[in-house]
Each structure stands twice: as C-alpha cells, then as structure tokens.
Amino acid sequence: MKQFNPAIFLLLMMSFSTVVFSQELKNKVEEKKQLPDVLPITQQSLLAIFQSKFEESISFPLTDQIAFTGVVINKVEKYSNMQTVIVRSIENTTYLMQVSKQTLKNNEVVFSGRILFGNEQYMFLLKRDKNNHYTLEKSKLNAILQDCSM
C-alpha cells in the first residue's frame, strides 16, 4: 500500500479549511446587510467601549442577535475632555468602528462615531436626537467619499 505524501495531505487540509472559513464569513457579512436602517444605541454600551484597553477584544451590540466584535487598535485621549477609540472587526479586518466621547464644560458627555463596512457601499453614523438618545443610522459610503479618478 502506498503512503500519502505529507505535503499533499497538508495542502488538501488547508484547502478544505479555507472553503469552510469562507462560507462562515459570507454568512456573517450577509447578517450585516440585513441590519435595519436605524439601530437604537444605549449610552451604557457606548461608555463600555471607553473602558476597554488597547488590543483588548470587545463586543458592541448592534441588535439582540448581532454584535460588532473586534479588537481595539487605537485609543487616544486629548485635552482631558476628548477620547477616541477605534476597533477593527475580528471577522473582517476591513470593518472599522470609531467612537469619540467629548465632555463639555457643563460636564455633559456627547458621543460621535461611525461603523465602516470596508468594501460595502454603506456605513452607519452615530447620531444624537434632542432627547439625548443615540442611534446608528445607515448611510451611503460614497456620500462622504470623493472620487479621485481623473
């Protein structure tokens, strides 16, 4: 009986795992496409982002079933009243979430931010209403990006 070459066996296993992983990633991306146009966000979930540390894994709830899970890749504090955190998705490294927290002179805390879905044609912008409630609202990505082709 002839033995399998270990290199061929390794190549076969790598191709099998690649197919399985890509199917799982496709399902997760399709979940993002099924997100509603407006997502209510609590101030507690926004504050939790700022409790994280550099290179720490976090999970930010978007809906009851879907969360933005990633690693903190940048955390900056400026002027003692402004903090910004950037999180890169674990499932797709082109997905980024940026959230900033500003403390005003009257000690009111205001958040701003966005979630960019890499090569997708949309993003979510963090917006605040008059009642101090926050939502993530779907927006077209090309609305803020300019075409630089000549």
N, C-alpha and C positions, 0 to 999 in steps of 0.2 A: 504494500500500500504506500502511496506517495504522500509525503508530508506537504502541508501548505507552507509557502514562504511567509515568514512573519511580516514582511513589508507589505505583501498583498493583503494579508488579513487586517493589518493596521489601516491600510487605505480603504478597505471595504467598511470597517467600523466607523471611520471618520466620515465617509460619505453618507452612511446611514444616520449618524447623529446630526449631520448638517441638515438633512431633509426633515428630521423630526423637529429640530430647533426652529427652522424657518417657518414651519406650519404653526407652531405655538406663537411666534412673533406676529405672524399675519393675523391671527385671531385677536391678539391684544390691540393691534393697530385698528382693526375693524371696530373694536369696542369704542375706541376714541372717536371714530367717525359717527357713532350712534349717540354721542353725548348731546343733550339738549342745547339750545342756543343760549340759554341763561341758566347759570348754576348759582344757587344761593351759597354764600360762604360765611362762616361764623368768625367773629373776631378772635375767639379762643383758638381756632385752628390756625389762623394767621400768626398769632402770638407764639404758638408752639414751634413754628419754623425758626424763630429767633432764639429759641432755647437750644437748638442743635449746635453741634460743633463742626469745625472744618473736617471734611472727609467722613462724616457720620452719615449713615443711611437713615432716610426719613420717609414717611408715607403721609401724603397730604390728601385727605378725602375730597373727591370731586362729586361723587354721588354715594348712595348707600352701598353700591356694588363695585365702584371703580375708584381707584386712588392713583395719584401721581406718586410713584415710588422712585426714589433716586438718591444720589449722593451729593452732599454739599461740596461744591467745588470752589466756592468763593464766599467769604464772609467779611464785610468791611463795615467799620464804624467811623463816621466823620463828624466833627464838630460836636460831639457828645449828644447830638439830638437826631442823628440820621444813621440808620443801619440798612444794609442791603445784603441779601442772601441770594446766591444763585445755586440751583440744584439741577444736576444732569440726570436724566432718566436712566434707570438700570436696564430697562427693556430695549431702549433705542437711544443711542448716545446723541442723536440729533434733536431730541426733545429736551427743551430747557424751560425752567421756571425761574423767574426773577421776581422777588418781592422786596419792597422797601418799606421801612417804618420810620416815620418822622414824628417827633414830639414837638408840638407847637409851644409857644410861650405861655399859653394858658394851661399847659400840661395835657392837652388833648392829643391823642395818638391818631395819626392818619396813615393809612396803608395805600400803596400803589404797586402795580406789578402786571405781569403777563406770563402766559404759557405759550411757548412757540413749539409747534409740532414739526420741526425740521423741514422736510420737503413737501409737507402737506400744504394746501392752499389756504389754510386758516390758522387762527390763533385765538386765544382768549385774553381779554383785557380785564383787569380788576377795576371795578367801578364802585363808587360810594353814592348812595342816594341821600336825600335831605334828612332822612330819619337815622342816618349813620349806620345803615345796613349795607353790606358788601355783596356784590355779585361778580361772577366771571361771565363776561358776555362775548359770544363768538363774533369774530370779525375777520374780514378777508385780509390775508397777509400782504397781498400786493397793494393794499390801501396805504400802507406805511412804507413800503419798499419802492425805491425808484429804479427804473430800468436804466442801466448804464451802458447799454449797447449803442454802438454808433452806426 
